[in-house]
């Protein structure tokens, strides 16, 4: 749209004018030191009125158990290892042995200790079969007799998870003399402010990966809080060092990892931050079937899409993974709809000017942010580490 006349800040709507320095930085340098924040700045962000922010995490149970002891083909009393899903076994529950194909009807459940004892009718629709210890037993529904009353109700509650906001401060301090000295390299104060903003955003980005949730002096009026980061919070971890061939994930193994773990829950499109080693391995896998392409609509962050029938993995070579050698062979996969940037009210990234003491012959400014990271689900994210080779 053509615009006639002099342009000023008032002619730009809030869609064009960043309201804080975090937005400004991520718009100017989306591929800089903080690509995670660049994505979060465009997709999610929510203020909190307390430095501890909570959320409820709920998910349907798997209802998969294991035999606690082997059974023969005539046993009508079996034991399953005690598990959070044991209470879902009530009278009328149908159990399926995935190793033998046998179905069993539960008539009673006596839980206790390391195992729950179940009274069952064997061989529903088939022949009862001896089954070994630790074999998988799956709840596959229920069957009730005609004219019977309702079975026992079983419910489950969400769990409460929380994280903390962390205070980040990056100061700039120059003398009055330097401020008024003409330098060939330009305005030193502005140069230092620009560098400080980059460092500030880089500090927050690193905390979002490496932070560990903790509080020092929590009962005092001035506690120090630490936000929990991705490496601490994500529970799904694939460590290639423990594979049959240490540090190797083959093309077939990677495909299975995508299907069975990475895309088993959540969105069919996810973001993967990785190091140079992982990027090289993925390109080696992709030579014959995948042409890396720029992803449209990716908020200015450079991505390459790895497409499978399980889902699309948008890969970003994170600068931090280059800077820290131990991350070279690591990858963090995020389901962005389940990641949220949280900042304390009125404490998103801002520049506080002239905070020096009154008798100081100079100027001191600082960037200030109080923020944390919220993962609203756990199974939708994944960490891969120690992936050195594909063959």
C-alpha positions, -999 to 999 in steps of 0.1 A, spaced: 0 0 0 14 34 -10 17 61 17 21 97 8 40 122 29 64 123 58 67 91 78 68 91 116 64 66 144 28 75 148 20 62 113 30 26 123 5 4 141 14 -19 169 17 -47 143 49 -29 130 63 -13 161 79 -37 187 66 -29 222 98 -41 239 135 -48 233 129 -86 231 106 -81 201 130 -56 186 160 -80 189 142 -110 175 129 -90 146 163 -76 137 183 -108 143 160 -138 141 190 -160 133 212 -145 160 220 -160 194 184 -166 203 164 -183 176 141 -200 202 131 -167 215 126 -154 179 100 -182 174 84 -177 208 82 -139 203 59 -146 173 39 -175 186 34 -173 223 40 -152 254 20 -146 285 25 -124 315 24 -139 350 16 -119 382 37 -142 404 73 -154 400 61 -190 403 37 -199 375 17 -231 375 -2 -251 350 -22 -283 350 -9 -312 330 -33 -340 320 -32 -369 297 -50 -402 291 -33 -432 308 -16 -458 286 -32 -487 307 -3 -510 298 11 -533 325 34 -563 329 30 -598 345 47 -599 378 51 -637 377 48 -663 350 15 -682 347 5 -716 333 -25 -723 311 -48 -730 340 -41 -703 365 -71 -681 374 -51 -659 397 -24 -637 381 -3 -609 393 7 -577 375 35 -554 386 21 -525 406 17 -494 384 -2 -462 383 -27 -478 359 -36 -508 382 -67 -490 396 -82 -490 361 -85 -528 364 -120 -534 379 -145 -563 377 -154 -567 340 -121 -553 326 -107 -573 297 -70 -579 296 -50 -589 265 -16 -606 265 2 -592 235 27 -621 236 2 -649 234 -30 -632 220 -51 -644 249 -79 -623 264 -89 -626 301 -119 -612 320 -111 -598 354 -136 -606 382 -116 -591 411 -86 -569 418 -66 -571 450 -39 -544 449 -10 -543 473 28 -543 477 48 -547 446 20 -565 427 -17 -566 422 -34 -600 424 -62 -604 398 -89 -631 397 -96 -638 360 -115 -659 336 -90 -673 311 -92 -679 274 -120 -655 264 -128 -666 228 -96 -686 225 -74 -710 244 -56 -701 276 -18 -701 271 11 -701 295 28 -667 297 63 -656 309 71 -631 336 73 -594 326 52 -600 294 30 -571 284 -7 -570 295 -30 -544 280 -64 -532 292 -86 -535 261 -120 -525 274 -147 -541 296 -176 -565 293 -205 -565 317 -233 -592 322 -268 -584 310 -288 -570 338 -258 -562 359 -252 -531 379 -226 -504 370 -189 -513 377 -167 -493 400 -159 -458 387 -122 -449 382 -111 -413 377 -78 -395 373 -67 -360 381 -42 -337 363 -9 -330 379 3 -295 388 36 -284 373 54 -252 379 84 -231 369 100 -199 381 108 -166 366 145 -156 367 158 -121 368 183 -113 340 203 -80 341 230 -68 316 245 -34 324 263 -9 303 286 17 320 305 45 303 322 77 315 309 111 306 343 118 290 340 87 267 304 96 259 315 130 246 346 119 228 345 116 190 356 81 180 363 68 145 343 37 154 312 57 161 290 62 191 305 41 219 274 42 241 251 30 214 277 3 204 278 -10 239 240 -10 242 237 -30 210 263 -55 222 247 -57 257 212 -65 242 228 -94 222 245 -107 253 213 -103 273 192 -123 248 219 -149 246 219 -153 284 182 -159 284 184 -183 255 211 -204 273 190 -204 306 161 -217 286 182 -247 276 204 -252 306 185 -237 335 176 -258 366 146 -248 387 158 -237 421 154 -210 448 180 -196 471 169 -179 503 133 -186 495 120 -176 529 136 -142 528 124 -109 512 150 -111 485 152 -147 471 171 -156 440 151 -178 416 163 -199 387 141 -210 359 140 -246 347 153 -252 312 146 -276 284 174 -301 293 160 -304 328 123 -304 319 121 -327 289 118 -363 301 120 -381 267 157 -385 260 174 -407 234 210 -412 242 228 -428 212 258 -436 235 237 -465 249 227 -479 215 238 -514 204 265 -496 184 275 -468 207 268 -432 193 252 -445 161 216 -439 149 211 -454 114 186 -441 89 162 -469 98 166 -462 135 161 -425 130 129 -431 111 116 -454 139 126 -427 165 105 -402 146 75 -425 143 75 -442 177 87 -414 199 92 -379 185 58 -377 167 40 -402 189 23 -373 207 14 -337 199 17 -319 166 26 -333 132 50 -304 128 79 -298 152 110 -277 156 144 -293 160 174 -273 173 206 -291 166 244 -290 164 266 -293 134 271 -331 140 234 -339 140 228 -316 110 256 -335 91 241 -368 100 206 -358 88 220 -345 55 238 -378 50 205 -397 56 187 -373 33 209 -374 2 187 -397 -18 153 -386 -6 153 -352 10 162 -318 -5 166 -293 23 144 -263 16 137 -229 32 105 -232 52 79 -206 43 63 -186 71 90 -194 96 92 -159 112 125 -151 96 144 -180 112 163 -202 88 149 -238 88 151 -269 67 122 -293 66 127 -331 71 94 -347 59 82 -381 68 48 -397 69 49 -394 107 53 -356 106 75 -327 95 107 -318 114 118 -282 109 155 -282 116 175 -252 129 212 -252 133 214 -233 166 244 -209 170 247 -219 207 251 -256 196 281 -244 176 296 -224 205 294 -252 230 313 -282 218 294 -307 239 262 -298 220 276 -306 186 259 -341 185 227 -331 202 192 -322 191 162 -307 210 128 -313 195 100 -289 206 63 -289 199 59 -252 198 21 -251 207 32 -266 240 60 -241 248 53 -207 262 74 -177 271 63 -164 305 74 -130 319 65 -113 351 40 -85 345 57 -53 334 91 -71 333 95 -82 298 128 -71 283 133 -34 288 161 -9 289 165 10 321 185 42 315 206 63 338 206 41 369 240 53 380 245 70 414 240 107 414 276 115 420 289 92 392 307 110 364 292 88 337 261 69 327 249 34 335 221 16 318 209 -20 320 187 -44 302 163 -61 325 141 -92 320 123 -114 345 110 -145 326 108 -182 325 98 -210 301 67 -231 304 62 -266 289 25 -275 291 31 -311 281 61 -334 285 57 -363 260 55 -340 230 91 -329 233 123 -349 228 161 -347 233 186 -367 212 222 -367 224 256 -383 215 245 -389 178 280 -391 162 274 -413 132 248 -430 110 268 -460 98 
